Amino acid sequence: MSSLRALEIVTYIEGSHDVVVEVEDLDLDNFRTAARVAGFIRRKRGEQLRATDGVSP
């Protein structure tokens, strides 16, 4: 995957799924397949919910 394509995917995920992709998240394994992207989005949403609710992981 080219770095430009990766940036397009990250931008799409952030814009359409209301998640923030951090530098630490930029592991190619998070974006190799649609299933992995979906899992990544679910994890990020869960992290963000826990952060706003004050619940520890």
Biopython code that builds the backbone (N, CA, C, O; Angstrom):
import numpy as np
from Bio.PDB.StructureBuilder import StructureBuilder

atoms = [
    (1, "MET", "N", (0.850, -1.166, 0.000)),
    (1, "MET", "CA", (0.000, 0.000, 0.000)),
    (1, "MET", "C", (0.900, 1.234, 0.000)),
    (1, "MET", "O", (1.889, 1.293, 0.730)),
    (2, "SER", "N", (0.552, 2.198, -0.810)),
    (2, "SER", "CA", (1.347, 3.424, -0.849)),
    (2, "SER", "C", (0.968, 4.317, 0.329)),
    (2, "SER", "O", (-0.119, 4.190, 0.894)),
    (3, "SER", "N", (1.862, 5.207, 0.685)),
    (3, "SER", "CA", (1.598, 6.101, 1.807)),
    (3, "SER", "C", (0.441, 7.051, 1.489)),
    (3, "SER", "O", (-0.300, 7.444, 2.390)),
    (4, "LEU", "N", (0.284, 7.418, 0.231)),
    (4, "LEU", "CA", (-0.833, 8.280, -0.158)),
    (4, "LEU", "C", (-2.159, 7.556, 0.037)),
    (4, "LEU", "O", (-3.117, 8.140, 0.544)),
    (5, "ARG", "N", (-2.218, 6.294, -0.360)),
    (5, "ARG", "CA", (-3.445, 5.505, -0.190)),
    (5, "ARG", "C", (-3.749, 5.328, 1.296)),
    (5, "ARG", "O", (-4.906, 5.413, 1.706)),
    (6, "ALA", "N", (-2.732, 5.084, 2.093)),
    (6, "ALA", "CA", (-2.930, 4.939, 3.534)),
    (6, "ALA", "C", (-3.509, 6.223, 4.125)),
    (6, "ALA", "O", (-4.412, 6.171, 4.959)),
    (7, "LEU", "N", (-2.998, 7.363, 3.698)),
    (7, "LEU", "CA", (-3.505, 8.645, 4.178)),
    (7, "LEU", "C", (-4.965, 8.840, 3.770)),
    (7, "LEU", "O", (-5.763, 9.358, 4.551)),
    (8, "GLU", "N", (-5.312, 8.432, 2.566)),
    (8, "GLU", "CA", (-6.709, 8.524, 2.116)),
    (8, "GLU", "C", (-7.616, 7.669, 2.994)),
    (8, "GLU", "O", (-8.713, 8.098, 3.352)),
    (9, "ILE", "N", (-7.173, 6.475, 3.339)),
    (9, "ILE", "CA", (-7.969, 5.580, 4.184)),
    (9, "ILE", "C", (-8.145, 6.186, 5.565)),
    (9, "ILE", "O", (-9.253, 6.203, 6.101)),
    (10, "VAL", "N", (-7.064, 6.681, 6.143)),
    (10, "VAL", "CA", (-7.130, 7.292, 7.473)),
    (10, "VAL", "C", (-8.068, 8.492, 7.461)),
    (10, "VAL", "O", (-8.884, 8.643, 8.370)),
    (11, "THR", "N", (-7.968, 9.334, 6.464)),
    (11, "THR", "CA", (-8.830, 10.505, 6.348)),
    (11, "THR", "C", (-10.292, 10.099, 6.229)),
    (11, "THR", "O", (-11.163, 10.713, 6.847)),
    (12, "TYR", "N", (-10.562, 9.074, 5.444)),
    (12, "TYR", "CA", (-11.929, 8.580, 5.292)),
    (12, "TYR", "C", (-12.462, 8.052, 6.631)),
    (12, "TYR", "O", (-13.584, 8.369, 7.024)),
    (13, "ILE", "N", (-11.666, 7.260, 7.313)),
    (13, "ILE", "CA", (-12.097, 6.681, 8.590)),
    (13, "ILE", "C", (-12.412, 7.787, 9.595)),
    (13, "ILE", "O", (-13.440, 7.742, 10.271)),
    (14, "GLU", "N", (-11.533, 8.769, 9.692)),
    (14, "GLU", "CA", (-11.757, 9.851, 10.645)),
    (14, "GLU", "C", (-13.013, 10.652, 10.295)),
    (14, "GLU", "O", (-13.789, 11.019, 11.178)),
    (15, "GLY", "N", (-13.202, 10.916, 9.015)),
    (15, "GLY", "CA", (-14.336, 11.736, 8.601)),
    (15, "GLY", "C", (-15.674, 11.036, 8.644)),
    (15, "GLY", "O", (-16.691, 11.666, 8.935)),
    (16, "SER", "N", (-15.694, 9.759, 8.364)),
    (16, "SER", "CA", (-16.974, 9.071, 8.253)),
    (16, "SER", "C", (-17.351, 8.247, 9.484)),
    (16, "SER", "O", (-18.505, 7.840, 9.622)),
    (17, "HIS", "N", (-16.403, 7.998, 10.372)),
    (17, "HIS", "CA", (-16.690, 7.141, 11.522)),
    (17, "HIS", "C", (-16.437, 7.838, 12.855)),
    (17, "HIS", "O", (-16.503, 7.204, 13.909)),
    (18, "ASP", "N", (-16.150, 9.123, 12.818)),
    (18, "ASP", "CA", (-16.004, 9.925, 14.026)),
    (18, "ASP", "C", (-14.997, 9.327, 15.010)),
    (18, "ASP", "O", (-15.260, 9.233, 16.209)),
    (19, "VAL", "N", (-13.850, 8.930, 14.482)),
    (19, "VAL", "CA", (-12.750, 8.472, 15.330)),
    (19, "VAL", "C", (-11.501, 9.272, 14.986)),
    (19, "VAL", "O", (-11.388, 9.832, 13.896)),
    (20, "VAL", "N", (-10.577, 9.317, 15.919)),
    (20, "VAL", "CA", (-9.300, 9.994, 15.702)),
    (20, "VAL", "C", (-8.226, 8.924, 15.585)),
    (20, "VAL", "O", (-8.048, 8.109, 16.490)),
    (21, "VAL", "N", (-7.513, 8.931, 14.469)),
    (21, "VAL", "CA", (-6.424, 7.983, 14.256)),
    (21, "VAL", "C", (-5.138, 8.648, 14.741)),
    (21, "VAL", "O", (-4.685, 9.646, 14.181)),
    (22, "GLU", "N", (-4.569, 8.079, 15.783)),
    (22, "GLU", "CA", (-3.351, 8.618, 16.378)),
    (22, "GLU", "C", (-2.126, 8.041, 15.658)),
    (22, "GLU", "O", (-2.230, 7.049, 14.937)),
    (23, "VAL", "N", (-0.989, 8.663, 15.859)),
    (23, "VAL", "CA", (0.260, 8.183, 15.267)),
    (23, "VAL", "C", (0.510, 6.732, 15.664)),
    (23, "VAL", "O", (0.972, 5.933, 14.850)),
    (24, "GLU", "N", (0.204, 6.391, 16.921)),
    (24, "GLU", "CA", (0.416, 5.026, 17.403)),
    (24, "GLU", "C", (-0.453, 4.003, 16.656)),
    (24, "GLU", "O", (-0.125, 2.816, 16.630)),
    (25, "ASP", "N", (-1.551, 4.457, 16.051)),
    (25, "ASP", "CA", (-2.482, 3.573, 15.336)),
    (25, "ASP", "C", (-2.024, 3.259, 13.919)),
    (25, "ASP", "O", (-2.597, 2.388, 13.264)),
    (26, "LEU", "N", (-1.011, 3.948, 13.443)),
    (26, "LEU", "CA", (-0.607, 3.826, 12.041)),
    (26, "LEU", "C", (0.220, 2.570, 11.786)),
    (26, "LEU", "O", (1.346, 2.627, 11.291)),
    (27, "ASP", "N", (-0.368, 1.452, 12.136)),
    (27, "ASP", "CA", (0.208, 0.138, 11.884)),
    (27, "ASP", "C", (-0.527, -0.444, 10.677)),
    (27, "ASP", "O", (-1.754, -0.534, 10.686)),
    (28, "LEU", "N", (0.198, -0.832, 9.661)),
    (28, "LEU", "CA", (-0.421, -1.325, 8.434)),
    (28, "LEU", "C", (-1.390, -2.466, 8.702)),
    (28, "LEU", "O", (-2.365, -2.626, 7.968)),
    (29, "ASP", "N", (-1.144, -3.261, 9.736)),
    (29, "ASP", "CA", (-2.045, -4.368, 10.057)),
    (29, "ASP", "C", (-3.458, -3.890, 10.398)),
    (29, "ASP", "O", (-4.414, -4.646, 10.228)),
    (30, "ASN", "N", (-3.605, -2.674, 10.866)),
    (30, "ASN", "CA", (-4.939, -2.131, 11.166)),
    (30, "ASN", "C", (-5.759, -1.877, 9.909)),
    (30, "ASN", "O", (-6.977, -1.723, 9.988)),
    (31, "PHE", "N", (-5.105, -1.831, 8.742)),
    (31, "PHE", "CA", (-5.773, -1.377, 7.526)),
    (31, "PHE", "C", (-5.650, -2.337, 6.350)),
    (31, "PHE", "O", (-5.996, -1.968, 5.228)),
    (32, "ARG", "N", (-5.169, -3.552, 6.570)),
    (32, "ARG", "CA", (-4.930, -4.506, 5.480)),
    (32, "ARG", "C", (-6.207, -5.017, 4.812)),
    (32, "ARG", "O", (-6.235, -5.216, 3.598)),
    (33, "THR", "N", (-7.261, -5.228, 5.600)),
    (33, "THR", "CA", (-8.512, -5.756, 5.061)),
    (33, "THR", "C", (-9.679, -4.954, 5.626)),
    (33, "THR", "O", (-9.529, -4.225, 6.607)),
    (34, "ALA", "N", (-10.832, -5.095, 5.002)),
    (34, "ALA", "CA", (-12.030, -4.409, 5.495)),
    (34, "ALA", "C", (-12.372, -4.878, 6.905)),
    (34, "ALA", "O", (-12.793, -4.074, 7.736)),
    (35, "ALA", "N", (-12.197, -6.156, 7.180)),
    (35, "ALA", "CA", (-12.492, -6.690, 8.510)),
    (35, "ALA", "C", (-11.576, -6.065, 9.559)),
    (35, "ALA", "O", (-12.024, -5.748, 10.661)),
    (36, "ARG", "N", (-10.317, -5.888, 9.232)),
    (36, "ARG", "CA", (-9.378, -5.280, 10.185)),
    (36, "ARG", "C", (-9.693, -3.804, 10.398)),
    (36, "ARG", "O", (-9.572, -3.300, 11.515)),
    (37, "VAL", "N", (-10.094, -3.112, 9.344)),
    (37, "VAL", "CA", (-10.481, -1.707, 9.485)),
    (37, "VAL", "C", (-11.707, -1.609, 10.388)),
    (37, "VAL", "O", (-11.766, -0.744, 11.262)),
    (38, "ALA", "N", (-12.685, -2.491, 10.183)),
    (38, "ALA", "CA", (-13.893, -2.487, 11.007)),
    (38, "ALA", "C", (-13.540, -2.747, 12.474)),
    (38, "ALA", "O", (-14.068, -2.080, 13.364)),
    (39, "GLY", "N", (-12.662, -3.697, 12.728)),
    (39, "GLY", "CA", (-12.231, -3.983, 14.090)),
    (39, "GLY", "C", (-11.506, -2.799, 14.711)),
    (39, "GLY", "O", (-11.707, -2.479, 15.883)),
    (40, "PHE", "N", (-10.663, -2.157, 13.918)),
    (40, "PHE", "CA", (-9.944, -0.969, 14.377)),
    (40, "PHE", "C", (-10.935, 0.126, 14.783)),
    (40, "PHE", "O", (-10.784, 0.743, 15.838)),
    (41, "ILE", "N", (-11.940, 0.363, 13.949)),
    (41, "ILE", "CA", (-12.937, 1.400, 14.239)),
    (41, "ILE", "C", (-13.691, 1.055, 15.521)),
    (41, "ILE", "O", (-13.910, 1.934, 16.355)),
    (42, "ARG", "N", (-14.089, -0.197, 15.695)),
    (42, "ARG", "CA", (-14.783, -0.605, 16.921)),
    (42, "ARG", "C", (-13.902, -0.375, 18.150)),
    (42, "ARG", "O", (-14.377, 0.122, 19.171)),
    (43, "ARG", "N", (-12.628, -0.734, 18.052)),
    (43, "ARG", "CA", (-11.713, -0.528, 19.189)),
    (43, "ARG", "C", (-11.559, 0.956, 19.511)),
    (43, "ARG", "O", (-11.603, 1.354, 20.675)),
    (44, "LYS", "N", (-11.380, 1.765, 18.480)),
    (44, "LYS", "CA", (-11.194, 3.201, 18.693)),
    (44, "LYS", "C", (-12.441, 3.831, 19.304)),
    (44, "LYS", "O", (-12.335, 4.662, 20.205)),
    (45, "ARG", "N", (-13.606, 3.447, 18.828)),
    (45, "ARG", "CA", (-14.843, 3.985, 19.407)),
    (45, "ARG", "C", (-14.956, 3.585, 20.871)),
    (45, "ARG", "O", (-15.365, 4.389, 21.709)),
    (46, "GLY", "N", (-14.596, 2.348, 21.178)),
    (46, "GLY", "CA", (-14.627, 1.885, 22.556)),
    (46, "GLY", "C", (-13.666, 2.668, 23.434)),
    (46, "GLY", "O", (-14.006, 3.033, 24.560)),
    (47, "GLU", "N", (-12.469, 2.928, 22.926)),
    (47, "GLU", "CA", (-11.483, 3.709, 23.674)),
    (47, "GLU", "C", (-11.998, 5.118, 23.925)),
    (47, "GLU", "O", (-11.864, 5.650, 25.027)),
    (48, "GLN", "N", (-12.587, 5.718, 22.897)),
    (48, "GLN", "CA", (-13.060, 7.084, 23.021)),
    (48, "GLN", "C", (-14.244, 7.167, 23.981)),
    (48, "GLN", "O", (-14.364, 8.135, 24.731)),
    (49, "LEU", "N", (-15.124, 6.156, 23.964)),
    (49, "LEU", "CA", (-16.241, 6.131, 24.905)),
    (49, "LEU", "C", (-15.744, 6.008, 26.337)),
    (49, "LEU", "O", (-16.229, 6.705, 27.229)),
    (50, "ARG", "N", (-14.772, 5.121, 26.559)),
    (50, "ARG", "CA", (-14.224, 4.944, 27.910)),
    (50, "ARG", "C", (-13.563, 6.233, 28.378)),
    (50, "ARG", "O", (-13.668, 6.589, 29.551)),
    (51, "ALA", "N", (-12.890, 6.931, 27.484)),
    (51, "ALA", "CA", (-12.203, 8.176, 27.858)),
    (51, "ALA", "C", (-13.212, 9.263, 28.251)),
    (51, "ALA", "O", (-12.959, 10.027, 29.182)),
    (52, "THR", "N", (-14.333, 9.339, 27.562)),
    (52, "THR", "CA", (-15.308, 10.380, 27.875)),
    (52, "THR", "C", (-16.186, 10.009, 29.058)),
    (52, "THR", "O", (-16.723, 10.890, 29.730)),
    (53, "ASP", "N", (-16.338, 8.717, 29.321)),
    (53, "ASP", "CA", (-17.158, 8.270, 30.451)),
    (53, "ASP", "C", (-16.352, 8.159, 31.742)),
    (53, "ASP", "O", (-16.923, 7.990, 32.820)),
    (54, "GLY", "N", (-15.034, 8.254, 31.637)),
    (54, "GLY", "CA", (-14.190, 8.141, 32.805)),
    (54, "GLY", "C", (-14.028, 6.705, 33.284)),
    (54, "GLY", "O", (-13.612, 6.472, 34.419)),
    (55, "VAL", "N", (-14.353, 5.747, 32.434)),
    (55, "VAL", "CA", (-14.232, 4.348, 32.790)),
    (55, "VAL", "C", (-12.867, 3.864, 32.362)),
    (55, "VAL", "O", (-12.437, 4.142, 31.243)),
    (56, "SER", "N", (-12.184, 3.155, 33.219)),
    (56, "SER", "CA", (-10.858, 2.638, 32.856)),
    (56, "SER", "C", (-11.011, 1.373, 32.021)),
    (56, "SER", "O", (-11.989, 0.642, 32.183)),
    (57, "PRO", "N", (-10.050, 1.102, 31.122)),
    (57, "PRO", "CA", (-10.148, -0.053, 30.235)),
    (57, "PRO", "C", (-10.114, -1.381, 30.956)),
    (57, "PRO", "O", (-10.189, -2.432, 30.319)),
]
sb = StructureBuilder()
sb.init_structure("model")
sb.init_model(0)
sb.init_chain("A")
sb.init_seg("    ")
for serial, (resi, resn, name, xyz) in enumerate(atoms, 1):
    if name == "N":
        sb.init_residue(resn, " ", resi, " ")
    sb.init_atom(name, np.array(xyz, "f"), 0.0, 1.0, " ", f" {name:<3s}", serial, name[0])
structure = sb.get_structure()
